[in-house]
Amino acid sequence: MLSDSDNIVICQSLNKKYETIEALKDVSFEVQKGEIFGLIGPDGAGKTSLFRILTTLLLPDSGTASVMGLDVVKDYKEIRKNVGYMPGRFSLYQDLSVEENLNLFARVFNTSIQENYHLIEDIYTQIEPFKKRRAGKLSGGMKQKLALCCALIHKPEILFLDEPTTGVDPVSRKEFWGMLKKLQCQGLTVIVSTPYMDEAKLCDRIAFIHKGEILKIDTPDGLIKSFSKKLFFVEPQDSYNALLTLRKEENVDSVFAFGDRLHVTLKDETKKINFCDLQEIEPGIEDCFIQLIR
């Protein structure tokens, strides 16, 4: 059951430590019902630990969290009935067929494929020709679609997807995000983690997480507008030596490689640098993240 507010997930000062490693440090945020909320950060940032706490698979050391108005510690049984969770690694039964995996997950939640077929129809029709194939023999994109079907088959109110597109080809990634948008239109709340900055633009709001801490939460446009400096780029023939040279320039505030380009900010934007001509560019999500962790 939901609380009176529109927040379907509420985290307050969550902390988690593994021996000497602080996986989560005083993490607080809310997720609104019906939105796609993204957790953006590199490997080891704390995304998986946070997901496991919110899906009641891991206990926090301190702090509180609620999902659909239910406490993740006290009400874990009720939460598990109403959330769908897709972990980062493919966790289905490799020796069972596509159809057998889906039937198994339906039975665990006392339902059937027929009863909730409308929830997975758009996705399942793409893998149905392979329904007799063992899950372990599927391609990466097909495994991803099967895992999503299994997470949806019991009609959850909220989906937790931990790096669902990691290692998947660009076409399958695009298809997967198209599926998420359709699910959102059906009223589902989606919380998705990803290390891919380009996927952040597809979320309604995103939280930057780094070394267990939430750095900032905003819409993609809001984050880009908050970039505090003018951003320039240069596309030199020798990117590595140009990077080293620019970092020695007195007026250069920061310089980072983005493919064949170098993105540069200056300490004094009214002064030019002697090394090369810089062209102004609109900052992206990754530029915002780098600025925050600096």
N, C-alpha and C positions, 0 to 999 in steps of 0.2 A: 504493500500500500504506500502511496506517495504522501509526503507531508504537505502542508498547506502551500509551501513555496514551490516555485517552478524548478528547483534544483533536484535532480534525480540522484546525483552523487555529491556528497559533501565530505571533504577531508580536512581535518584540523590537526595541525602540528604532528604529523606522522613521522616516526623515527624507526629505522631498522638498521641493525648493525650485525655484521658477520665477523666475529673475532675483532680484528683491528680495522676492518673496512666498514665505513659508514655508507651504507647503500642508499638510505633516505635520511635527509636532514631537515626536520621541521617543515614538512611538506603540507601546504594548505591550498585548496582550490575547490571550486564547485563546477559541476557540469549541469547545464540546463536540459530539461526534457526535450527530446526531439532534435538535438543538434549533433553534428559530427565534431567531436572534440579531439584534437590531435596532441599527442605527447611527442615532441621532437627533440632528439638528442642522440649522441653517438653511443656505441656499445659501451656498457658499463656505467651508463648515466643513472640507472635506477629504475628504468621503465618496467622491466619484468618483475622486479620486487614489488613495485606499486600495484601492478596488475594482479599479482598473486594475493596481495592483501585484500584488494577490492573484490576478488572472486572467492574469498574465504579459504584460500589454500595455504595462507601464511599469516601468522600472527604478528602484528606490529609490536615493537618494544614499548612504545608509548604513543600517545595521541589517539584520536578517534576517527572513525569513518563510517558513513552510512550509505547504503544503496537502496533506492526506492523507499527511503524513510526507515530502513531496517539496519540495525547495528551489525557490522561485519563479524563481530565476535559472538554476541549473544544470539543473533538471529540467522546464523550461517545456513541452517537447513532451508529456511524459507527463501533466502537469497539465491541459493543454488537452483531452486526450482524456476527462478524467473530471470536468470542471466544466461547468455550464451558466451562461451569463452573459446577462443581459437589461439592456442599458444604459439610461440615462435617456431618451435620445431614441429614437424608433422608427427602427430601423436595418435593417429588412428591405427587400427590393426592391419599391418602390412599383408598378412596372409589371408585376410578376409576380402571378399570382393567388394566392389562399390556398393552394390545392393545390400549385402550382408552387414556392412558397417553402418549404413543408414538405418536399417531395420533394428540393429542392436541399440543404437542411440535413442531411437523412438521408443523402444520397449523399456529402456531404463527410466524414461520419463512418463511411462504409462500412456503412451499415445501410439499413433501409427503413421506411416508415410501417407496413407490415404486421407487421414483426418486433417493433416496440415500441409497437404501437397501444394496448396495455393501459395504458401509462404516461400517454397523453394522452386516452384515450377520454372521460372525464368533461368535459374542457375542449373537445375537438375537436367533440363532438356539438353544442355550442352554436353553432359557426361553420361546421359542415359544410354547412348550407343555402346558404352564401355562398361555397363553395369555388371557384367559377369567377370570383368577383369580384376585381378588382385590389386588392392590399393597400392602395394609396393611397386607395381609395374607401371603406374601412371606417370605422366610427365609432371613437371613442377606446377604448371598452371592448372592441370586437372586435379592434382592433389589439393591445391588451394581451394578449388571450387567444391570438392567433396567435403573438406573440412568445414567450409562455410555452411554447407547444407546440414551437416551434423550439428553445428552450433545453433541452427535456426529451427530444427525439426520440432522442438517442444514449445515453440511460440514464445520466445523470451521478450521481455520489455526493453532490454538493453544488451548490446553486444560489446564484448571486450576483445579486440583483435591486436595481438602482440606481434608487430612487424610482419604482417601477413604477406607482404610482397617482396620480402628479402630473397634474393636469388632467383627471382622470377623474371622472365623476359619482358621487354617494354610493352609489347602488345597485350600480354596477359595482365600486366599491371594496370594498363588503361581500362581493360574490360572489368577488372575487379573494382576499380573506383566507380565505374558506371553502375555496377551492382549495388555498391554502398549508397549511392545517391537515390536509387530506386527504393531501397529499404528505408531510407530516411523519409521518403515521400509516403511510405506506408505507416509512419509513426514511430519507427524504432529510433532509439538513441544509440549512437555509435561512438565508442571511445577507441581510438586507434593509435598505436605507437609506430613510429617509423624513423629510420636514420636518413631518409631521402627528403631533402629540403624542397624539391619540386612538388612533392605530395602535400606539403604543408598548405599550399595555396588552395587545395581542394577542401580544406576543413573550414568550418564556420569560425572556430576559435582555436588557437594553438597555445600550448604551454612549452616554453623552452626549458629543458631539464639538463643539468650538467653536474656531474659528480654528486648526485643525490639531492641537489637543490633546484627549486623552481626559480628561474631567473626572471621570467616575465610571462604574462598571459595577455593576449589581445587577439583581435582579428588579424588576418594576414595583411590587410591594407593598413590597419592601425600600427602594426609593427614597422612596416616599411616607412610610414610617415614619421615615425619616431626616430628614424636614423638621423643622428645629430650633425653629420657633416656632409659636405658635397663629396660625391664619389666619382673618381676618374678611372679610366682604363687606358692601358697601352698594350699593343700586341707586337712584342719584339721578336726578332728572329731567334735569339738565344735567350729564352725565358729565364733560365737558371742564373746566368751571369747578370742579366738585367735586374733580377730580384735582389741579388747581393749588392749590386751597385746602388739601387734605389734605397735600400735599407741603411746605407751609409750617408745618404743625403740629409743634410741638417733640417730641411723643411718638410721631410716626409714623416708623417705621423704613423702610418701603417701601410704595408704592402703585402698582398697575398696572391698566390697563384690560383687562377680559375681556368683550367684547361690551358689553352695557348695564350690566354690573356693574364695580365696582372691588374688587380684592383687596388687603387691607391687612394689614401686620404692624406691631406696636408695639414700641417700645423697652422700655417697662415695661407688661406685660400686666395689672397690677393697677390701673392708672390709666385712667380713661376719657378720651375727647377730647370737646371741647365741640361740635364741628361736627355730629356726627350719631351715631345709634345704630348700632353695628356688631353683626353677627350672625356667630357662629363657623361655619366651614365646613371640610370635609375638603379638604386640599390635593390637587391633581391633578399629573399628570406635568409639565405646563407650569410650574406653580408651583415645582416642584423644580428644573427647568432654570434658571429665572430666578434663583432663590436661589443656584445654583452659579456662574452667570456674574457675579453681583454681587460 
